[in-house]
């Protein structure tokens, strides 16, 4: 399986979006791999991290976020579960779970219902170590400031807007991965 080929196949009709997603995802991949390499005791699947980190945002092309060249019809928050659908069609359901579970620090069903989010009614929270480390690495990069790595405090300040649970998960990941 070649993650880059899959990404190109789905995003090549929009070169600006492909470049944005690829650069962002590459930063996420490199950070996740670096963190995994620092923790050999966790025995994470390095090859899977590399592939899934490159593909974690594949669903964005189906969303409407013109500032990052997304010209689809779905709200941006849907890009995770849309990515899972794409990965399932590609025969990569494990990669699809990374796509679906990386929004914020994950979303529990209660949060989805309480906020009336247009998402599937199930927990969408990272479970495996690989899912967690990719989600964690993703918090340090955006698709609008491609070359900037956010500090821990910058990430925390973004997450707190959505409540303390996401910050608590992020803080636990800081203890685990840093």
C-alpha positions in Angstrom: 0.0 0.0 0.0 1.4 3.4 -1.0 -0.3 6.1 1.1 1.0 8.9 -1.2 -0.6 7.3 -4.2 -3.9 7.0 -2.5 -3.7 10.7 -1.4 -2.8 11.7 -5.0 -5.7 9.7 -6.4 -8.2 11.4 -4.3 -6.8 15.0 -4.2 -4.9 15.4 -7.5 -7.8 17.2 -9.2 -7.2 20.1 -6.8 -3.4 20.8 -6.7 -3.6 23.5 -4.1 -5.6 21.3 -1.7 -3.2 18.3 -2.4 -0.2 20.5 -1.5 -1.9 21.8 1.6 -3.0 18.4 2.9 0.3 16.7 1.9 2.5 19.3 3.6 0.3 19.3 6.8 0.2 15.5 6.9 3.9 15.2 6.3 4.6 17.4 9.3 2.2 15.3 11.4 3.8 12.1 10.2 7.3 13.2 11.0 6.3 14.4 14.5 4.4 11.2 15.2 7.3 9.0 14.0 9.8 11.1 16.1 7.7 10.6 19.2 7.2 6.9 18.5 11.0 6.5 18.0 11.5 8.2 21.4 9.3 5.5 23.0 10.4 2.1 21.8 9.0 0.6 25.0 5.5 1.3 23.6 6.1 -1.0 20.6 4.1 1.1 18.1 3.6 0.1 14.5 5.9 2.6 12.8 4.9 1.7 9.3 1.2 2.1 10.1 1.9 5.5 11.7 3.7 6.6 8.6 0.8 5.6 6.3 -2.1 6.6 8.5 -0.6 10.0 9.3 -0.3 10.8 5.6 -3.9 9.8 5.1 -5.6 11.1 8.2 -7.0 14.2 6.4 -8.0 12.6 3.1 -11.7 13.4 3.7 -11.2 17.2 3.6 -11.8 17.4 -0.1 -15.4 16.5 0.4 -15.9 19.5 2.8 -16.5 23.2 2.3 -13.5 25.1 3.6 -12.5 27.5 0.8 -9.6 29.0 2.9 -7.8 25.7 2.5 -9.0 25.0 -1.0 -11.8 22.5 0.0 -14.7 22.9 -2.3 -17.0 20.1 -1.2 -20.4 20.3 0.4 -20.0 18.8 3.9 -19.2 20.9 7.0 -15.4 20.7 7.7 -16.0 18.8 11.0 -17.2 15.9 8.9 -13.8 15.3 7.2 -12.9 12.6 9.7 -15.8 10.2 9.1 -15.7 11.0 5.4 -12.0 10.0 5.5 -13.0 6.8 7.2 -15.5 6.0 4.4 -12.8 6.6 1.8 -10.3 4.3 3.7 -13.0 1.6 4.0 -13.5 1.8 0.2 -9.7 1.5 -0.2 -9.8 -1.6 2.0 -7.9 0.1 4.8 -10.3 0.1 7.8 -7.6 0.6 10.4 -6.4 3.7 8.6 -10.0 4.9 8.5 -10.3 4.8 12.3 -7.4 7.2 12.5 -9.3 9.5 10.1 -12.5 9.3 12.0 -11.0 9.7 15.5 -8.6 12.5 15.1 -10.9 15.6 15.4 -9.8 17.6 18.4 -8.6 15.0 20.8 -11.5 12.9 19.8 -15.2 13.3 20.5 -17.4 11.2 22.7 -21.0 10.5 21.7 -22.3 12.7 24.6 -20.3 15.6 23.1 -21.6 15.0 19.6 -25.2 14.9 20.9 -24.8 17.8 23.3 -23.4 20.0 20.6 -25.7 18.7 17.9 -22.7 18.0 15.7 -23.3 16.5 12.2 -21.3 13.4 13.0 -22.2 9.7 13.4 -23.7 8.9 16.7 -20.9 6.9 18.3 -17.7 7.6 20.2 -15.0 9.1 17.8 -12.1 9.0 20.2 -8.6 7.5 19.5 -8.2 4.1 21.0 -4.9 2.5 19.9 -1.5 4.1 20.7 -1.0 4.7 17.0 -4.3 6.6 16.8 -3.5 8.6 19.8 0.0 9.6 18.7 -1.2 10.7 15.3 -4.0 12.7 16.8 -1.6 14.2 19.3 1.0 15.1 16.6 -1.8 16.6 14.5 -2.6 19.2 17.2 0.8 20.9 16.6 0.1 21.8 13.0 -2.7 23.4 11.0 -3.5 23.6 7.4 -3.5 27.4 7.4 -0.1 27.9 8.9 1.8 25.1 7.2 5.3 25.8 8.4 4.4 26.6 12.0 4.6 24.1 14.9 2.4 25.2 17.7 3.7 25.2 21.3 2.0 23.1 24.0 0.4 26.2 25.4 -0.9 27.3 22.0 -2.4 23.8 21.5 -4.0 23.9 25.0 -5.4 27.4 24.4 -7.1 26.2 21.2 -8.5 23.0 22.8 -9.9 24.8 25.9 -12.5 26.6 23.7 -14.2 23.2 23.4 -14.2 22.3 27.1 -11.8 20.8 29.6 -12.1 17.1 28.5 -10.0 17.6 25.3 -7.4 19.5 27.2 -7.2 16.7 29.8 -6.7 14.1 27.0 -4.0 16.3 25.5 -2.3 16.7 28.8 -2.3 12.9 29.3 -0.8 12.4 25.9 1.9 15.0 26.8 2.9 12.9 29.7 2.8 9.7 27.6 4.6 10.9 24.5 6.9 13.8 25.4 
